[in-house]
Amino acid sequence: MNGWRRSIKLNTIHSKLLATYLLLIVLGTSFMASYILWSFHVYFMRSRQIDLENWTNALSESVADALEEKNLQRVQLLVKRYGAPQNVTLRIFNQKGNLLSTSDPKLDRQVKDWFQVPGMAEALQKRQAQGVAKGILSRKDRLYIAKPIVRNGQFLGVLRMSITLEQFQNQFAKVIASVLGSLALTIMLCALISARFARSLSRPIEIMRNFAIRLGSGQFGDKLTIHENNELDQLAVELNRMSERLASLDNERRTFLANVSHELRTPISNVQVTVDALKGGAYEEPQLRDRFFQTIENETKRLSRLIHDLLDLGRLEAGVSQLEQQHISLQGLINRAVNAIEPRMQAAGVSLLVKVDNLLIQGDPERLVQAILNLLDNAIKHSQPDSQVIISGNSNGQQAVIKIQDQGKGINEHDLPRVFEQFYTTDPSRTGKSNGLGLAITKRIIEAHQGRIIASSIPNQGATFTIYLPLRTLGK
């Protein structure tokens, strides 16, 4: 039952496309066939009407001559010559509406009131009338014209001529049957073509739909291949990119959770072991007790820093951390960071060289100081005693360029692309001294200021971190 429902869902797009195509085809071909038949009917009726008018115009002159001469024999001769009981009925009336001559006397003997015959009332009032009406005493359609006969302003009588439409209607019925047959054949052929075309369109859409369902269920990294040479190819490319990105994000999420759990487990385990030792009797030895309490305090501070950095990184990545927008002196910003970290540098035996131009940037001073401090902290950790850290700042077009260079061992080439990843450390021996979030937070801060940061290194000569920030001139 579920498989049957799934098949119906998969065929929904195909069914809708096919139904749409068939509806358009039926409407289009039906309209075209109707227009052709209507045009053919109008053209035939107009042609027969013109022929009827020409005949009556020609006959009316001859009949007028005969009526002026009161030559009824000639009138009867004309009617007999041009009338045919089966096809063409010709009647001549006097000015009072009395029948003088007819081509179908057998039928006309049954007519009691000629004023009820279509067109006669208008013609007796000297107005020409024409149209389609049922035959006299029959129910067959006939095309008629009733024409007043006037000579020199004198009303002499009425000429009424009608022709049967039965033959035309029979032929028109055959034409309709032929057109309808052709229409049905055309619709069948178009239906087959439409079914194939609808399938060619719906199949890649169904494939992409199933692909999206798999993505939604967490199956990342699949490859979608569609060869349509249209917009669907581009959509497939974008879906593949999304799949790769989601796979990468999922991998980063798993790695992040693993690293977080590891980073949290280590200080908690250390605290637990220390507390157990104190419970086991170490509390009674003052020197050992003080060292254990110091261990608990250090691990607690480490855990607090880790939690703070995680929250800080989360706010920056989510974009919910509000940044102040101030005009900031680059020299003042660097001096604040240097003054804050100078005691640590002196304790590590590292000197500092600052060469910063008088530039003006815009942003959040506290966040930017945090980013500079993270880079300086990283430089101190990887510098040897009696080495030097160089900070430079200058302009490059519309950007301020800040470089922080240490003289440590540098960063391995395979580590450079990953130095800004969360929890990534290039020196495993320093795992306990750093949580690996400083550079990741720095990168998010710089990017939040519409800037960028890159890392470069020369083996055994040190690493250089370069920051690019939008520049503001002093006059603004």
Secondary structure, DSSP 8 states (H G I E B T S, - for coil): -HHHHHHHHHTHHHHHHHHHHHHHHHHHHHHHHHHHHHHHHHHHHHHHHHHHHHHHHHHHHHHHHHHHTT-HHHHHHHHHHH-BTTTEEEEEEETTS-EEEES-HHHHTT-S-GGGSTTHHHHHTT--EEEEEE-TTS-SEEEEEEEEEEETTEEEEEEEEEEE-HHHHHHHHHHHHHHHHHHHHHHHHHHHHHHHHHHHHHHHHHHHHHHHHHHHTT-TT-------SSHHHHHHHHHHHHHHHHHHHHHHHHHHHHHHHHHHHHHHHHHHHHHHHHHTTGGGSHHHHHHHHHHHHHHHHHHHHHHHHHHHHHHHHHT-S----EEEEHHHHHHHHHHHHHHHHHHHT-EEEEEE---EEEE-HHHHHHHHHHHHHHHHHT--TT-EEEEEEEEETTEEEEEEE--SS---TTTGGGTTSTT--S-GGGGGG--S-HHHHHHHHHHHTT-EEEEEEETTTEEEEEEEEEEE-TT-
